[in-house]
Amino acid sequence: MRKLYSGYGVASATLAGDYLYIGGLTAFNDDGSVYAPLDGKRQMAKIIARLTIILNKHDANATHIVKVNSFVTDWNEFNMGYPLLVAWFDEQGAEYASGTAVGVTSLAAAGLVVEIDFVAYLGE
């Protein structure tokens, strides 16, 4: 899957050997506007939905995720949405991935609360 983000020259996901690198997922609408500005819970739900689509295209699911990197502009809002990601892992019986969360002053557009990139291992 090498769908480019229009005008940015990056792929939403890149397969390298047995690893699938899923680029920083954010909560954008199809028209490029921010989905649910400053709402961490709704933005996390959108990120999980996008992640699920990407994983499904590679016959993968939460059990394949080995790394999660979160970039956060508002910790209170992030903490409202993070339980959704934990539940997503739990619902699929997945081990929790290694993770890092970093506070940042801004993301690609005003109103974004979180951007998350993932690494999935697709090998045996």
Contacts in CASP RR format, 6 or more apart in sequence:
PFRMAT RR
TARGET T0000
AUTHOR 0000-0000-0000
METHOD contacts of the structure
MODEL  1
MRKLYSGYGVASATLAGDYLYIGGLTAFNDDGSVYAPLDGKRQMAKIIAR
LTIILNKHDANATHIVKVNSFVTDWNEFNMGYPLLVAWFDEQGAEYASGT
AVGVTSLAAAGLVVEIDFVAYLGE
1 11 0 8 1.000
1 12 0 8 1.000
1 13 0 8 1.000
1 14 0 8 1.000
1 15 0 8 1.000
1 54 0 8 1.000
1 57 0 8 1.000
1 58 0 8 1.000
2 11 0 8 1.000
2 13 0 8 1.000
2 14 0 8 1.000
3 11 0 8 1.000
3 12 0 8 1.000
4 10 0 8 1.000
4 11 0 8 1.000
5 11 0 8 1.000
5 12 0 8 1.000
10 23 0 8 1.000
11 23 0 8 1.000
12 22 0 8 1.000
12 23 0 8 1.000
12 25 0 8 1.000
12 50 0 8 1.000
12 54 0 8 1.000
13 20 0 8 1.000
13 21 0 8 1.000
13 22 0 8 1.000
13 23 0 8 1.000
13 54 0 8 1.000
13 58 0 8 1.000
14 20 0 8 1.000
14 21 0 8 1.000
14 23 0 8 1.000
15 21 0 8 1.000
15 58 0 8 1.000
15 122 0 8 1.000
18 121 0 8 1.000
18 122 0 8 1.000
18 123 0 8 1.000
19 119 0 8 1.000
19 120 0 8 1.000
19 121 0 8 1.000
19 122 0 8 1.000
20 54 0 8 1.000
20 55 0 8 1.000
20 58 0 8 1.000
20 60 0 8 1.000
20 64 0 8 1.000
20 119 0 8 1.000
20 120 0 8 1.000
20 121 0 8 1.000
20 122 0 8 1.000
21 117 0 8 1.000
21 118 0 8 1.000
21 119 0 8 1.000
22 51 0 8 1.000
22 54 0 8 1.000
22 55 0 8 1.000
22 117 0 8 1.000
22 118 0 8 1.000
22 119 0 8 1.000
22 120 0 8 1.000
23 117 0 8 1.000
23 118 0 8 1.000
24 71 0 8 1.000
24 115 0 8 1.000
24 116 0 8 1.000
24 117 0 8 1.000
25 47 0 8 1.000
25 50 0 8 1.000
25 51 0 8 1.000
25 115 0 8 1.000
25 116 0 8 1.000
25 117 0 8 1.000
25 118 0 8 1.000
26 43 0 8 1.000
26 47 0 8 1.000
26 107 0 8 1.000
26 108 0 8 1.000
26 109 0 8 1.000
26 112 0 8 1.000
26 114 0 8 1.000
26 115 0 8 1.000
27 34 0 8 1.000
27 35 0 8 1.000
27 36 0 8 1.000
27 42 0 8 1.000
27 43 0 8 1.000
27 44 0 8 1.000
27 46 0 8 1.000
27 47 0 8 1.000
27 112 0 8 1.000
27 113 0 8 1.000
27 114 0 8 1.000
28 34 0 8 1.000
28 35 0 8 1.000
28 109 0 8 1.000
29 35 0 8 1.000
34 109 0 8 1.000
34 110 0 8 1.000
34 111 0 8 1.000
34 112 0 8 1.000
35 42 0 8 1.000
35 43 0 8 1.000
35 46 0 8 1.000
36 42 0 8 1.000
36 43 0 8 1.000
36 46 0 8 1.000
37 110 0 8 1.000
37 111 0 8 1.000
37 112 0 8 1.000
38 74 0 8 1.000
38 77 0 8 1.000
38 111 0 8 1.000
38 113 0 8 1.000
39 77 0 8 1.000
39 113 0 8 1.000
40 74 0 8 1.000
40 77 0 8 1.000
40 78 0 8 1.000
40 80 0 8 1.000
40 81 0 8 1.000
40 113 0 8 1.000
40 114 0 8 1.000
41 77 0 8 1.000
41 80 0 8 1.000
41 81 0 8 1.000
41 84 0 8 1.000
43 77 0 8 1.000
43 81 0 8 1.000
43 112 0 8 1.000
43 113 0 8 1.000
43 114 0 8 1.000
44 78 0 8 1.000
44 81 0 8 1.000
44 82 0 8 1.000
44 84 0 8 1.000
44 85 0 8 1.000
44 114 0 8 1.000
45 81 0 8 1.000
45 84 0 8 1.000
47 85 0 8 1.000
47 114 0 8 1.000
47 116 0 8 1.000
48 84 0 8 1.000
48 85 0 8 1.000
48 88 0 8 1.000
51 116 0 8 1.000
51 118 0 8 1.000
52 61 0 8 1.000
55 61 0 8 1.000
55 62 0 8 1.000
55 64 0 8 1.000
55 120 0 8 1.000
58 120 0 8 1.000
58 122 0 8 1.000
60 120 0 8 1.000
60 122 0 8 1.000
61 92 0 8 1.000
61 94 0 8 1.000
62 88 0 8 1.000
62 89 0 8 1.000
62 91 0 8 1.000
62 92 0 8 1.000
62 93 0 8 1.000
62 94 0 8 1.000
63 92 0 8 1.000
63 93 0 8 1.000
63 94 0 8 1.000
63 95 0 8 1.000
64 120 0 8 1.000
64 121 0 8 1.000
64 122 0 8 1.000
65 89 0 8 1.000
65 94 0 8 1.000
65 97 0 8 1.000
65 118 0 8 1.000
65 119 0 8 1.000
65 120 0 8 1.000
66 97 0 8 1.000
66 98 0 8 1.000
66 119 0 8 1.000
66 120 0 8 1.000
66 121 0 8 1.000
67 97 0 8 1.000
67 98 0 8 1.000
67 99 0 8 1.000
67 118 0 8 1.000
67 119 0 8 1.000
68 85 0 8 1.000
68 97 0 8 1.000
68 98 0 8 1.000
68 99 0 8 1.000
68 100 0 8 1.000
68 116 0 8 1.000
68 117 0 8 1.000
68 118 0 8 1.000
69 99 0 8 1.000
69 100 0 8 1.000
69 101 0 8 1.000
69 102 0 8 1.000
69 116 0 8 1.000
69 117 0 8 1.000
69 118 0 8 1.000
70 78 0 8 1.000
70 99 0 8 1.000
70 100 0 8 1.000
70 101 0 8 1.000
70 102 0 8 1.000
70 114 0 8 1.000
70 115 0 8 1.000
70 116 0 8 1.000
71 101 0 8 1.000
71 102 0 8 1.000
71 103 0 8 1.000
71 104 0 8 1.000
71 107 0 8 1.000
71 114 0 8 1.000
71 115 0 8 1.000
71 116 0 8 1.000
72 78 0 8 1.000
72 101 0 8 1.000
72 102 0 8 1.000
72 103 0 8 1.000
72 104 0 8 1.000
72 113 0 8 1.000
72 114 0 8 1.000
73 103 0 8 1.000
73 104 0 8 1.000
73 105 0 8 1.000
73 106 0 8 1.000
73 107 0 8 1.000
73 111 0 8 1.000
73 112 0 8 1.000
73 113 0 8 1.000
73 114 0 8 1.000
74 113 0 8 1.000
75 103 0 8 1.000
77 113 0 8 1.000
77 114 0 8 1.000
78 101 0 8 1.000
78 113 0 8 1.000
78 114 0 8 1.000
81 114 0 8 1.000
85 116 0 8 1.000
86 96 0 8 1.000
89 95 0 8 1.000
89 96 0 8 1.000
89 97 0 8 1.000
97 118 0 8 1.000
97 119 0 8 1.000
107 113 0 8 1.000
107 114 0 8 1.000
107 115 0 8 1.000
108 115 0 8 1.000
END
